Amino acid sequence: SPLTEYCKNHGIMVKRVNNYRYLLVLNREFEEPLEAKIPLKGSWHIYEVSKEDGSQRLVETGEQISVKLAAGDAVLLRVQPACEEPFLASYQLEA
């Protein structure tokens, strides 16, 4: 897991799907916005997954994730080890 002990206690869920690692970062506070730098184990490419269409964009590479969330909001991120060449994952939805 890319998460440090700090992360495991602050509204962050981890899921591995088809060899992709995802982090769901949520602001548990419903009255105040959240601005945080979340430390990671090692260096990672961080991709934000669009809420609208599932597309991804590389937002940063490093040993931490910078997040700004409105009260009660969340963001889905995909992480990839920084030693690997960055790539965008694609999805196929089936009816």
RAFENPE-V547452 format. One record per backbone hydrogen bond with DSSP energy under -0.5 kcal/mol. CO is the residue of the C=O (numbers start at 1). NH is the residue of the N-H. E is the energy in kcal/mol with one decimal. If there is no record, write none. Layout:
co	nh	e
CO	NH	E
CO	NH	E
//
This chain:
co	nh	e
2	41	-3.1
4	8	-1.4
5	9	-0.6
6	9	-1.0
7	10	-1.8
7	12	-0.5
11	26	-2.7
13	24	-2.7
15	17	-0.5
15	22	-2.9
17	20	-2.3
20	17	-2.5
21	79	-2.4
22	15	-2.2
23	25	-0.6
23	77	-3.1
24	13	-2.4
24	26	-0.6
25	75	-2.3
26	28	-0.9
28	30	-0.5
29	72	-1.9
34	69	-3.1
36	38	-0.5
36	67	-2.8
37	39	-0.6
38	65	-2.3
39	4	-0.8
40	42	-0.9
43	82	-2.3
44	62	-2.3
45	47	-0.5
45	80	-2.0
46	59	-2.9
46	60	-1.4
47	78	-2.6
48	50	-0.5
48	57	-1.4
49	76	-0.5
50	54	-1.3
55	50	-3.4
57	48	-2.4
60	46	-3.2
62	44	-2.7
63	40	-2.8
65	38	-3.2
65	67	-0.6
67	36	-2.3
69	34	-3.1
70	73	-2.2
73	27	-2.8
75	25	-2.6
75	77	-0.5
76	49	-2.8
77	23	-2.9
78	47	-2.8
79	21	-0.8
80	45	-3.7
81	84	-1.8
//
